[in-house]
Amino acid sequence: MSFLLKYKNLCEEREIPNDNYTINDLLNEMELSPQTIVSKQNGELVIEDTVIQEDAGKEKNNYNFYF
């Protein structure tokens, strides 16, 4: 399972390492603070406890991070 990560100039497909992998886990991995980042999934605001999931449709879920 994978998802599309967009952050600054970064745009890459990443694998979801486990079923309970959250946005907070990803931010920790990227050494980013949830207090300074706005997270969006497919254009909608999400909190850092949101579990990252692969979309069942044709397109992958997009996760965008903004300062």
N, CA, C and O atoms as a Maestro MAE file, in Angstrom:
{
 s_m_m2io_version
 :::
 2.0.0
}

f_m_ct {
 s_m_title
 :::
 protein
 m_atom[268] {
  # First column is atom index #
  i_m_mmod_type
  r_m_x_coord
  r_m_y_coord
  r_m_z_coord
  i_m_residue_number
  s_m_chain_name
  s_m_pdb_residue_name
  s_m_pdb_atom_name
  i_m_atomic_number
  :::
  1 25 0.846 -1.173 0.000 1 A "MET " " N  " 7
  2 3 0.000 0.000 0.000 1 A "MET " " CA " 6
  3 2 0.893 1.238 0.000 1 A "MET " " C  " 6
  4 15 1.954 1.256 0.624 1 A "MET " " O  " 8
  5 25 0.448 2.261 -0.704 2 A "SER " " N  " 7
  6 3 1.260 3.468 -0.811 2 A "SER " " CA " 6
  7 2 0.366 4.707 -0.849 2 A "SER " " C  " 6
  8 15 -0.853 4.621 -0.994 2 A "SER " " O  " 8
  9 25 1.024 5.866 -0.714 3 A "PHE " " N  " 7
  10 3 0.343 7.150 -0.783 3 A "PHE " " CA " 6
  11 2 1.279 8.153 -1.438 3 A "PHE " " C  " 6
  12 15 2.480 7.907 -1.550 3 A "PHE " " O  " 8
  13 25 0.730 9.282 -1.869 4 A "LEU " " N  " 7
  14 3 1.516 10.324 -2.506 4 A "LEU " " CA " 6
  15 2 1.766 11.431 -1.495 4 A "LEU " " C  " 6
  16 15 0.822 11.997 -0.942 4 A "LEU " " O  " 8
  17 25 3.041 11.744 -1.250 5 A "LEU " " N  " 7
  18 3 3.444 12.776 -0.309 5 A "LEU " " CA " 6
  19 2 3.913 14.002 -1.075 5 A "LEU " " C  " 6
  20 15 4.775 13.904 -1.949 5 A "LEU " " O  " 8
  21 25 3.338 15.171 -0.742 6 A "LYS " " N  " 7
  22 3 3.755 16.437 -1.335 6 A "LYS " " CA " 6
  23 2 4.161 17.377 -0.213 6 A "LYS " " C  " 6
  24 15 3.371 17.671 0.684 6 A "LYS " " O  " 8
  25 25 5.416 17.849 -0.274 7 A "TYR " " N  " 7
  26 3 5.928 18.767 0.736 7 A "TYR " " CA " 6
  27 2 7.028 19.605 0.091 7 A "TYR " " C  " 6
  28 15 8.037 19.067 -0.367 7 A "TYR " " O  " 8
  29 25 6.833 20.913 0.057 8 A "LYS " " N  " 7
  30 3 7.763 21.841 -0.609 8 A "LYS " " CA " 6
  31 2 8.022 21.341 -2.025 8 A "LYS " " C  " 6
  32 15 7.079 21.207 -2.805 8 A "LYS " " O  " 8
  33 25 9.272 21.064 -2.377 9 A "ASN " " N  " 7
  34 3 9.610 20.581 -3.727 9 A "ASN " " CA " 6
  35 2 9.545 19.063 -3.835 9 A "ASN " " C  " 6
  36 15 9.829 18.500 -4.893 9 A "ASN " " O  " 8
  37 25 9.177 18.410 -2.759 10 A "LEU " " N  " 7
  38 3 9.112 16.958 -2.712 10 A "LEU " " CA " 6
  39 2 7.742 16.472 -3.176 10 A "LEU " " C  " 6
  40 15 6.711 16.961 -2.714 10 A "LEU " " O  " 8
  41 25 7.739 15.532 -4.070 11 A "CYS " " N  " 7
  42 3 6.506 14.882 -4.525 11 A "CYS " " CA " 6
  43 2 6.877 13.440 -4.822 11 A "CYS " " C  " 6
  44 15 7.442 13.134 -5.872 11 A "CYS " " O  " 8
  45 25 6.549 12.545 -3.871 12 A "GLU " " N  " 7
  46 3 6.970 11.156 -4.041 12 A "GLU " " CA " 6
  47 2 5.926 10.189 -3.515 12 A "GLU " " C  " 6
  48 15 5.137 10.513 -2.627 12 A "GLU " " O  " 8
  49 25 5.942 9.012 -4.078 13 A "GLU " " N  " 7
  50 3 5.072 7.937 -3.622 13 A "GLU " " CA " 6
  51 2 5.812 7.205 -2.512 13 A "GLU " " C  " 6
  52 15 6.977 6.841 -2.668 13 A "GLU " " O  " 8
  53 25 5.128 6.991 -1.387 14 A "ARG " " N  " 7
  54 3 5.725 6.307 -0.240 14 A "ARG " " CA " 6
  55 2 4.877 5.112 0.144 14 A "ARG " " C  " 6
  56 15 3.658 5.101 -0.026 14 A "ARG " " O  " 8
  57 25 5.558 4.112 0.665 15 A "GLU " " N  " 7
  58 3 4.869 2.919 1.156 15 A "GLU " " CA " 6
  59 2 4.343 3.173 2.570 15 A "GLU " " C  " 6
  60 15 4.980 3.871 3.358 15 A "GLU " " O  " 8
  61 25 3.201 2.613 2.878 16 A "ILE " " N  " 7
  62 3 2.626 2.690 4.221 16 A "ILE " " CA " 6
  63 2 3.214 1.509 5.002 16 A "ILE " " C  " 6
  64 15 2.918 0.357 4.685 16 A "ILE " " O  " 8
  65 25 4.049 1.783 6.027 17 A "PRO " " N  " 7
  66 3 4.759 0.700 6.711 17 A "PRO " " CA " 6
  67 2 3.893 -0.219 7.572 17 A "PRO " " C  " 6
  68 15 4.242 -1.382 7.772 17 A "PRO " " O  " 8
  69 25 2.756 0.292 8.089 18 A "ASN " " N  " 7
  70 3 1.877 -0.559 8.900 18 A "ASN " " CA " 6
  71 2 0.456 -0.009 8.872 18 A "ASN " " C  " 6
  72 15 0.221 1.094 8.378 18 A "ASN " " O  " 8
  73 25 -0.487 -0.780 9.402 19 A "ASP " " N  " 7
  74 3 -1.909 -0.421 9.346 19 A "ASP " " CA " 6
  75 2 -2.269 0.791 10.195 19 A "ASP " " C  " 6
  76 15 -3.288 1.434 9.946 19 A "ASP " " O  " 8
  77 25 -1.450 1.114 11.194 20 A "ASN " " N  " 7
  78 3 -1.755 2.225 12.098 20 A "ASN " " CA " 6
  79 2 -0.801 3.401 11.906 20 A "ASN " " C  " 6
  80 15 -0.584 4.171 12.841 20 A "ASN " " O  " 8
  81 25 -0.234 3.551 10.727 21 A "TYR " " N  " 7
  82 3 0.715 4.620 10.420 21 A "TYR " " CA " 6
  83 2 -0.041 5.945 10.290 21 A "TYR " " C  " 6
  84 15 -0.877 6.106 9.401 21 A "TYR " " O  " 8
  85 25 0.260 6.889 11.182 22 A "THR " " N  " 7
  86 3 -0.474 8.160 11.219 22 A "THR " " CA " 6
  87 2 0.338 9.295 10.598 22 A "THR " " C  " 6
  88 15 1.527 9.152 10.315 22 A "THR " " O  " 8
  89 25 -0.330 10.408 10.399 23 A "ILE " " N  " 7
  90 3 0.351 11.607 9.921 23 A "ILE " " CA " 6
  91 2 1.423 12.024 10.926 23 A "ILE " " C  " 6
  92 15 2.497 12.478 10.531 23 A "ILE " " O  " 8
  93 25 1.144 11.875 12.211 24 A "ASN " " N  " 7
  94 3 2.129 12.193 13.236 24 A "ASN " " CA " 6
  95 2 3.376 11.318 13.090 24 A "ASN " " C  " 6
  96 15 4.491 11.812 13.256 24 A "ASN " " O  " 8
  97 25 3.210 10.029 12.782 25 A "ASP " " N  " 7
  98 3 4.351 9.141 12.539 25 A "ASP " " CA " 6
  99 2 5.190 9.651 11.367 25 A "ASP " " C  " 6
  100 15 6.419 9.675 11.432 25 A "ASP " " O  " 8
  101 25 4.510 10.054 10.302 26 A "LEU " " N  " 7
  102 3 5.196 10.579 9.123 26 A "LEU " " CA " 6
  103 2 5.936 11.870 9.446 26 A "LEU " " C  " 6
  104 15 7.083 12.045 9.034 26 A "LEU " " O  " 8
  105 25 5.289 12.783 10.184 27 A "LEU " " N  " 7
  106 3 5.937 14.033 10.564 27 A "LEU " " CA " 6
  107 2 7.167 13.767 11.427 27 A "LEU " " C  " 6
  108 15 8.195 14.421 11.247 27 A "LEU " " O  " 8
  109 25 7.082 12.826 12.353 28 A "ASN " " N  " 7
  110 3 8.241 12.464 13.175 28 A "ASN " " CA " 6
  111 2 9.365 11.912 12.314 28 A "ASN " " C  " 6
  112 15 10.532 12.242 12.521 28 A "ASN " " O  " 8
  113 25 9.014 11.072 11.350 29 A "GLU " " N  " 7
  114 3 9.994 10.493 10.430 29 A "GLU " " CA " 6
  115 2 10.699 11.582 9.623 29 A "GLU " " C  " 6
  116 15 11.893 11.486 9.342 29 A "GLU " " O  " 8
  117 25 9.943 12.621 9.253 30 A "MET " " N  " 7
  118 3 10.495 13.725 8.456 30 A "MET " " CA " 6
  119 2 11.103 14.818 9.348 30 A "MET " " C  " 6
  120 15 11.600 15.828 8.850 30 A "MET " " O  " 8
  121 25 11.059 14.604 10.669 31 A "GLU " " N  " 7
  122 3 11.571 15.561 11.646 31 A "GLU " " CA " 6
  123 2 10.895 16.926 11.520 31 A "GLU " " C  " 6
  124 15 11.550 17.968 11.551 31 A "GLU " " O  " 8
  125 25 9.554 16.894 11.377 32 A "LEU " " N  " 7
  126 3 8.746 18.105 11.292 32 A "LEU " " CA " 6
  127 2 7.819 18.175 12.498 32 A "LEU " " C  " 6
  128 15 7.367 17.146 13.000 32 A "LEU " " O  " 8
  129 25 7.539 19.373 12.957 33 A "SER " " N  " 7
  130 3 6.667 19.569 14.106 33 A "SER " " CA " 6
  131 2 5.218 19.748 13.653 33 A "SER " " C  " 6
  132 15 4.952 20.543 12.752 33 A "SER " " O  " 8
  133 25 4.273 19.020 14.265 34 A "PRO " " N  " 7
  134 3 2.862 19.198 13.900 34 A "PRO " " CA " 6
  135 2 2.343 20.595 14.238 34 A "PRO " " C  " 6
  136 15 1.323 21.018 13.694 34 A "PRO " " O  " 8
  137 25 3.027 21.315 15.126 35 A "GLN " " N  " 7
  138 3 2.597 22.667 15.490 35 A "GLN " " CA " 6
  139 2 2.877 23.679 14.387 35 A "GLN " " C  " 6
  140 15 2.255 24.741 14.360 35 A "GLN " " O  " 8
  141 25 3.796 23.376 13.480 36 A "THR " " N  " 7
  142 3 4.150 24.331 12.419 36 A "THR " " CA " 6
  143 2 3.657 23.900 11.042 36 A "THR " " C  " 6
  144 15 3.937 24.574 10.050 36 A "THR " " O  " 8
  145 25 2.927 22.789 10.965 37 A "ILE " " N  " 7
  146 3 2.505 22.217 9.688 37 A "ILE " " CA " 6
  147 2 0.978 22.146 9.620 37 A "ILE " " C  " 6
  148 15 0.322 21.810 10.606 37 A "ILE " " O  " 8
  149 25 0.421 22.464 8.457 38 A "VAL " " N  " 7
  150 3 -0.993 22.234 8.175 38 A "VAL " " CA " 6
  151 2 -1.050 21.010 7.268 38 A "VAL " " C  " 6
  152 15 -0.457 21.005 6.189 38 A "VAL " " O  " 8
  153 25 -1.759 19.977 7.702 39 A "SER " " N  " 7
  154 3 -1.849 18.729 6.948 39 A "SER " " CA " 6
  155 2 -3.173 18.656 6.204 39 A "SER " " C  " 6
  156 15 -4.226 18.996 6.742 39 A "SER " " O  " 8
  157 25 -3.100 18.205 4.949 40 A "LYS " " N  " 7
  158 3 -4.314 18.022 4.152 40 A "LYS " " CA " 6
  159 2 -4.276 16.661 3.468 40 A "LYS " " C  " 6
  160 15 -3.227 16.205 3.013 40 A "LYS " " O  " 8
  161 25 -5.436 16.029 3.406 41 A "GLN " " N  " 7
  162 3 -5.618 14.788 2.665 41 A "GLN " " CA " 6
  163 2 -6.617 15.068 1.561 41 A "GLN " " C  " 6
  164 15 -7.777 15.377 1.830 41 A "GLN " " O  " 8
  165 25 -6.173 14.962 0.333 42 A "ASN " " N  " 7
  166 3 -7.027 15.226 -0.829 42 A "ASN " " CA " 6
  167 2 -7.728 16.583 -0.713 42 A "ASN " " C  " 6
  168 15 -8.901 16.717 -1.061 42 A "ASN " " O  " 8
  169 25 -6.988 17.595 -0.215 43 A "GLY " " N  " 7
  170 3 -7.515 18.953 -0.129 43 A "GLY " " CA " 6
  171 2 -8.270 19.282 1.145 43 A "GLY " " C  " 6
  172 15 -8.619 20.442 1.365 43 A "GLY " " O  " 8
  173 25 -8.533 18.288 1.995 44 A "GLU " " N  " 7
  174 3 -9.281 18.501 3.239 44 A "GLU " " CA " 6
  175 2 -8.320 18.517 4.428 44 A "GLU " " C  " 6
  176 15 -7.394 17.708 4.487 44 A "GLU " " O  " 8
  177 25 -8.533 19.430 5.372 45 A "LEU " " N  " 7
  178 3 -7.713 19.483 6.576 45 A "LEU " " CA " 6
  179 2 -7.865 18.206 7.385 45 A "LEU " " C  " 6
  180 15 -8.969 17.678 7.521 45 A "LEU " " O  " 8
  181 25 -6.748 17.705 7.924 46 A "VAL " " N  " 7
  182 3 -6.769 16.517 8.777 46 A "VAL " " CA " 6
  183 2 -5.875 16.756 9.988 46 A "VAL " " C  " 6
  184 15 -4.952 17.569 9.933 46 A "VAL " " O  " 8
  185 25 -6.148 16.047 11.082 47 A "ILE " " N  " 7
  186 3 -5.316 16.161 12.279 47 A "ILE " " CA " 6
  187 2 -4.198 15.125 12.216 47 A "ILE " " C  " 6
  188 15 -4.246 14.181 11.428 47 A "ILE " " O  " 8
  189 25 -3.188 15.327 13.068 48 A "GLU " " N  " 7
  190 3 -2.012 14.452 13.000 48 A "GLU " " CA " 6
  191 2 -2.287 13.018 13.458 48 A "GLU " " C  " 6
  192 15 -1.475 12.132 13.192 48 A "GLU " " O  " 8
  193 25 -3.409 12.765 14.140 49 A "ASP " " N  " 7
  194 3 -3.756 11.399 14.553 49 A "ASP " " CA " 6
  195 2 -4.434 10.599 13.444 49 A "ASP " " C  " 6
  196 15 -4.746 9.422 13.629 49 A "ASP " " O  " 8
  197 25 -4.663 11.229 12.299 50 A "THR " " N  " 7
  198 3 -5.309 10.560 11.174 50 A "THR " " CA " 6
  199 2 -4.424 9.429 10.654 50 A "THR " " C  " 6
  200 15 -3.231 9.626 10.425 50 A "THR " " O  " 8
  201 25 -5.010 8.241 10.467 51 A "VAL " " N  " 7
  202 3 -4.277 7.100 9.918 51 A "VAL " " CA " 6
  203 2 -4.176 7.260 8.412 51 A "VAL " " C  " 6
  204 15 -5.168 7.524 7.733 51 A "VAL " " O  " 8
  205 25 -2.956 7.096 7.896 52 A "ILE " " N  " 7
  206 3 -2.731 7.199 6.450 52 A "ILE " " CA " 6
  207 2 -3.216 5.907 5.806 52 A "ILE " " C  " 6
  208 15 -2.821 4.813 6.210 52 A "ILE " " O  " 8
  209 25 -4.074 6.044 4.803 53 A "GLN " " N  " 7
  210 3 -4.661 4.880 4.137 53 A "GLN " " CA " 6
  211 2 -4.517 5.007 2.637 53 A "GLN " " C  " 6
  212 15 -4.492 6.107 2.085 53 A "GLN " " O  " 8
  213 25 -4.423 3.857 1.989 54 A "GLU " " N  " 7
  214 3 -4.432 3.840 0.533 54 A "GLU " " CA " 6
  215 2 -5.873 3.982 0.078 54 A "GLU " " C  " 6
  216 15 -6.775 3.392 0.673 54 A "GLU " " O  " 8
  217 25 -6.094 4.759 -0.970 55 A "ASP " " N  " 7
  218 3 -7.432 4.956 -1.507 55 A "ASP " " CA " 6
  219 2 -7.825 3.748 -2.345 55 A "ASP " " C  " 6
  220 15 -7.008 3.206 -3.089 55 A "ASP " " O  " 8
  221 25 -9.064 3.335 -2.222 56 A "ALA " " N  " 7
  222 3 -9.554 2.190 -2.986 56 A "ALA " " CA " 6
  223 2 -9.883 2.554 -4.427 56 A "ALA " " C  " 6
  224 15 -10.099 1.673 -5.259 56 A "ALA " " O  " 8
  225 25 -9.921 3.847 -4.724 57 A "GLY " " N  " 7
  226 3 -10.257 4.306 -6.072 57 A "GLY " " CA " 6
  227 2 -9.064 4.246 -7.010 57 A "GLY " " C  " 6
  228 15 -8.051 3.616 -6.706 57 A "GLY " " O  " 8
  229 25 -9.194 4.904 -8.148 58 A "LYS " " N  " 7
  230 3 -8.149 4.888 -9.167 58 A "LYS " " CA " 6
  231 2 -6.935 5.716 -8.754 58 A "LYS " " C  " 6
  232 15 -5.805 5.357 -9.086 58 A "LYS " " O  " 8
  233 25 -7.152 6.824 -8.032 59 A "GLU " " N  " 7
  234 3 -6.050 7.695 -7.659 59 A "GLU " " CA " 6
  235 2 -5.644 7.466 -6.216 59 A "GLU " " C  " 6
  236 15 -6.468 7.088 -5.382 59 A "GLU " " O  " 8
  237 25 -4.380 7.693 -5.926 60 A "LYS " " N  " 7
  238 3 -3.869 7.528 -4.567 60 A "LYS " " CA " 6
  239 2 -4.277 8.721 -3.718 60 A "LYS " " C  " 6
  240 15 -4.470 9.820 -4.237 60 A "LYS " " O  " 8
  241 25 -4.409 8.507 -2.402 61 A "ASN " " N  " 7
  242 3 -4.626 9.609 -1.480 61 A "ASN " " CA " 6
  243 2 -3.415 10.525 -1.530 61 A "ASN " " C  " 6
  244 15 -2.276 10.057 -1.508 61 A "ASN " " O  " 8
  245 25 -3.653 11.812 -1.597 62 A "ASN " " N  " 7
  246 3 -2.591 12.803 -1.590 62 A "ASN " " CA " 6
  247 2 -2.510 13.433 -0.211 62 A "ASN " " C  " 6
  248 15 -3.521 13.880 0.332 62 A "ASN " " O  " 8
  249 25 -1.317 13.468 0.356 63 A "TYR " " N  " 7
  250 3 -1.087 14.109 1.652 63 A "TYR " " CA " 6
  251 2 -0.155 15.288 1.421 63 A "TYR " " C  " 6
  252 15 0.983 15.114 0.986 63 A "TYR " " O  " 8
  253 25 -0.645 16.491 1.715 64 A "ASN " " N  " 7
  254 3 0.117 17.709 1.514 64 A "ASN " " CA " 6
  255 2 0.408 18.352 2.868 64 A "ASN " " C  " 6
  256 15 -0.431 18.332 3.769 64 A "ASN " " O  " 8
  257 25 1.607 18.923 3.001 65 A "PHE " " N  " 7
  258 3 2.006 19.585 4.238 65 A "PHE " " CA " 6
  259 2 2.457 20.997 3.912 65 A "PHE " " C  " 6
  260 15 3.273 21.211 3.015 65 A "PHE " " O  " 8
  261 25 1.911 21.969 4.658 66 A "TYR " " N  " 7
  262 3 2.202 23.383 4.439 66 A "TYR " " CA " 6
  263 2 2.666 24.027 5.741 66 A "TYR " " C  " 6
  264 15 2.211 23.661 6.825 66 A "TYR " " O  " 8
  265 25 3.576 24.987 5.621 67 A "PHE " " N  " 7
  266 3 3.992 25.777 6.786 67 A "PHE " " CA " 6
  267 2 2.994 26.862 7.013 67 A "PHE " " C  " 6
  268 15 3.143 27.652 7.945 67 A "PHE " " O  " 8
  :::
 }
 m_bond[267] {
  # First column is bond index #
  i_m_from
  i_m_to
  i_m_order
  :::
  1 1 2 1
  2 2 3 1
  3 3 4 2
  4 3 5 1
  5 5 6 1
  6 6 7 1
  7 7 8 2
  8 7 9 1
  9 9 10 1
  10 10 11 1
  11 11 12 2
  12 11 13 1
  13 13 14 1
  14 14 15 1
  15 15 16 2
  16 15 17 1
  17 17 18 1
  18 18 19 1
  19 19 20 2
  20 19 21 1
  21 21 22 1
  22 22 23 1
  23 23 24 2
  24 23 25 1
  25 25 26 1
  26 26 27 1
  27 27 28 2
  28 27 29 1
  29 29 30 1
  30 30 31 1
  31 31 32 2
  32 31 33 1
  33 33 34 1
  34 34 35 1
  35 35 36 2
  36 35 37 1
  37 37 38 1
  38 38 39 1
  39 39 40 2
  40 39 41 1
  41 41 42 1
  42 42 43 1
  43 43 44 2
  44 43 45 1
  45 45 46 1
  46 46 47 1
  47 47 48 2
  48 47 49 1
  49 49 50 1
  50 50 51 1
  51 51 52 2
  52 51 53 1
  53 53 54 1
  54 54 55 1
  55 55 56 2
  56 55 57 1
  57 57 58 1
  58 58 59 1
  59 59 60 2
  60 59 61 1
  61 61 62 1
  62 62 63 1
  63 63 64 2
  64 63 65 1
  65 65 66 1
  66 66 67 1
  67 67 68 2
  68 67 69 1
  69 69 70 1
  70 70 71 1
  71 71 72 2
  72 71 73 1
  73 73 74 1
  74 74 75 1
  75 75 76 2
  76 75 77 1
  77 77 78 1
  78 78 79 1
  79 79 80 2
  80 79 81 1
  81 81 82 1
  82 82 83 1
  83 83 84 2
  84 83 85 1
  85 85 86 1
  86 86 87 1
  87 87 88 2
  88 87 89 1
  89 89 90 1
  90 90 91 1
  91 91 92 2
  92 91 93 1
  93 93 94 1
  94 94 95 1
  95 95 96 2
  96 95 97 1
  97 97 98 1
  98 98 99 1
  99 99 100 2
  100 99 101 1
  101 101 102 1
  102 102 103 1
  103 103 104 2
  104 103 105 1
  105 105 106 1
  106 106 107 1
  107 107 108 2
  108 107 109 1
  109 109 110 1
  110 110 111 1
  111 111 112 2
  112 111 113 1
  113 113 114 1
  114 114 115 1
  115 115 116 2
  116 115 117 1
  117 117 118 1
  118 118 119 1
  119 119 120 2
  120 119 121 1
  121 121 122 1
  122 122 123 1
  123 123 124 2
  124 123 125 1
  125 125 126 1
  126 126 127 1
  127 127 128 2
  128 127 129 1
  129 129 130 1
  130 130 131 1
  131 131 132 2
  132 131 133 1
  133 133 134 1
  134 134 135 1
  135 135 136 2
  136 135 137 1
  137 137 138 1
  138 138 139 1
  139 139 140 2
  140 139 141 1
  141 141 142 1
  142 142 143 1
  143 143 144 2
  144 143 145 1
  145 145 146 1
  146 146 147 1
  147 147 148 2
  148 147 149 1
  149 149 150 1
  150 150 151 1
  151 151 152 2
  152 151 153 1
  153 153 154 1
  154 154 155 1
  155 155 156 2
  156 155 157 1
  157 157 158 1
  158 158 159 1
  159 159 160 2
  160 159 161 1
  161 161 162 1
  162 162 163 1
  163 163 164 2
  164 163 165 1
  165 165 166 1
  166 166 167 1
  167 167 168 2
  168 167 169 1
  169 169 170 1
  170 170 171 1
  171 171 172 2
  172 171 173 1
  173 173 174 1
  174 174 175 1
  175 175 176 2
  176 175 177 1
  177 177 178 1
  178 178 179 1
  179 179 180 2
  180 179 181 1
  181 181 182 1
  182 182 183 1
  183 183 184 2
  184 183 185 1
  185 185 186 1
  186 186 187 1
  187 187 188 2
  188 187 189 1
  189 189 190 1
  190 190 191 1
  191 191 192 2
  192 191 193 1
  193 193 194 1
  194 194 195 1
  195 195 196 2
  196 195 197 1
  197 197 198 1
  198 198 199 1
  199 199 200 2
  200 199 201 1
  201 201 202 1
  202 202 203 1
  203 203 204 2
  204 203 205 1
  205 205 206 1
  206 206 207 1
  207 207 208 2
  208 207 209 1
  209 209 210 1
  210 210 211 1
  211 211 212 2
  212 211 213 1
  213 213 214 1
  214 214 215 1
  215 215 216 2
  216 215 217 1
  217 217 218 1
  218 218 219 1
  219 219 220 2
  220 219 221 1
  221 221 222 1
  222 222 223 1
  223 223 224 2
  224 223 225 1
  225 225 226 1
  226 226 227 1
  227 227 228 2
  228 227 229 1
  229 229 230 1
  230 230 231 1
  231 231 232 2
  232 231 233 1
  233 233 234 1
  234 234 235 1
  235 235 236 2
  236 235 237 1
  237 237 238 1
  238 238 239 1
  239 239 240 2
  240 239 241 1
  241 241 242 1
  242 242 243 1
  243 243 244 2
  244 243 245 1
  245 245 246 1
  246 246 247 1
  247 247 248 2
  248 247 249 1
  249 249 250 1
  250 250 251 1
  251 251 252 2
  252 251 253 1
  253 253 254 1
  254 254 255 1
  255 255 256 2
  256 255 257 1
  257 257 258 1
  258 258 259 1
  259 259 260 2
  260 259 261 1
  261 261 262 1
  262 262 263 1
  263 263 264 2
  264 263 265 1
  265 265 266 1
  266 266 267 1
  267 267 268 2
  :::
 }
}
